[in-house]
């Protein structure tokens, strides 16, 4: 099963970090979808392998309904952006949230 880019139509390869090197592997796919939700449903139905953010599959992994394959070769980190409306002065609660979120992402980033 493959995840197809909605913008390019290309199947997304699986990407792994091996040491300091990024490796990319394309798998043959009889069925492809364009949405991560459909991708996850297909994987839950046993239609192939997938590479999804861990938060999407954490409960499945804990239940044992999905199994991590090649955990020693993690996917690369994905960029995260925090966006907010531009104004003359940033509201203190927005600044507090941005600082907290930044610390949380740093804390959960793999070495």
C-alpha positions as CSV (number, residue, x, y, z in Angstrom):
1,X,0.0,0.0,0.0
2,X,1.4,3.4,-0.8
3,X,0.8,7.0,0.0
4,X,0.5,9.2,-3.1
5,X,1.3,12.9,-3.0
6,X,-1.8,14.9,-3.8
7,X,0.3,17.6,-5.5
8,X,2.7,15.5,-7.6
9,X,0.9,12.2,-7.9
10,X,4.1,10.4,-6.9
11,X,4.2,7.6,-4.4
12,X,6.0,8.6,-1.2
13,X,9.1,6.5,-0.6
14,X,9.9,5.1,2.9
15,X,12.7,7.1,4.5
16,X,15.1,5.8,7.2
17,X,18.1,7.2,9.1
18,X,21.0,4.8,9.0
19,X,23.8,6.3,11.2
20,X,24.0,9.8,9.7
21,X,22.8,8.8,6.3
22,X,19.2,9.2,5.0
23,X,18.1,6.2,2.9
24,X,15.0,6.2,0.8
25,X,13.2,3.0,-0.5
26,X,10.3,2.8,-2.8
27,X,8.1,-0.3,-2.4
28,X,5.8,-1.8,-5.1
29,X,2.2,-0.9,-4.5
30,X,-1.0,-2.3,-5.9
31,X,-3.1,0.1,-3.9
32,X,-2.4,3.8,-3.2
33,X,-4.2,6.5,-1.4
34,X,-3.7,10.3,-1.0
35,X,-4.8,10.8,2.6
36,X,-3.0,9.7,5.7
37,X,-6.3,8.6,7.3
38,X,-7.0,6.2,4.4
39,X,-3.4,5.1,4.6
40,X,-3.8,4.2,8.3
41,X,-7.1,2.4,7.7
42,X,-5.5,0.3,4.9
43,X,-2.6,-0.6,7.2
44,X,-5.0,-1.6,10.0
45,X,-6.7,-3.9,7.4
46,X,-3.3,-5.6,6.7
47,X,-2.8,-4.1,3.2
48,X,1.0,-3.4,3.6
49,X,3.6,-1.4,5.4
50,X,3.4,2.2,6.2
51,X,5.5,5.0,7.6
52,X,3.3,7.3,9.7
53,X,4.0,9.7,12.6
54,X,4.1,7.8,15.8
55,X,1.2,9.7,17.4
56,X,-1.1,8.3,14.7
57,X,-0.2,4.7,15.6
58,X,0.7,4.8,19.3
59,X,-2.5,3.2,20.5
60,X,-2.3,0.5,17.8
61,X,1.3,-0.3,18.8
62,X,0.3,-0.6,22.5
63,X,-2.7,-2.9,21.6
64,X,-0.4,-5.0,19.4
65,X,-2.7,-4.5,16.4
66,X,0.3,-3.0,14.6
67,X,3.9,-3.9,14.9
68,X,6.9,-1.6,14.4
69,X,9.2,-2.9,11.6
70,X,12.9,-1.9,11.6
71,X,12.7,0.2,14.8
72,X,16.5,0.5,14.7
73,X,16.2,2.7,11.6
74,X,13.9,5.6,12.5
75,X,12.3,7.9,9.9
76,X,13.9,11.4,9.6
77,X,12.5,14.2,11.8
78,X,9.8,16.2,10.1
79,X,9.9,20.0,10.3
80,X,7.4,21.8,12.5
81,X,6.3,25.4,12.2
82,X,4.3,27.4,14.8
83,X,2.4,30.2,13.0
84,X,0.6,33.1,14.6
85,X,-0.9,36.3,13.4
86,X,1.5,39.2,13.1
87,X,0.9,42.1,15.3
88,X,2.8,45.0,16.8
89,X,3.0,43.2,20.2
90,X,2.8,39.5,20.7
91,X,0.3,38.6,23.4
92,X,2.1,37.2,26.5
93,X,0.0,34.0,26.5
94,X,1.1,33.4,22.8
95,X,4.7,33.9,23.8
96,X,4.4,31.5,26.7
97,X,2.8,28.9,24.4
98,X,5.4,29.3,21.7
99,X,8.2,28.9,24.3
100,X,6.6,25.9,25.9
101,X,5.9,24.2,22.5
102,X,9.5,24.9,21.4
103,X,10.9,23.3,24.5
104,X,8.6,20.2,24.1
105,X,9.7,19.7,20.5
106,X,13.3,19.9,21.5
107,X,12.8,17.5,24.4
108,X,11.1,14.9,22.1
109,X,13.6,15.2,19.3
110,X,15.8,12.1,18.7
111,X,19.5,12.8,19.2
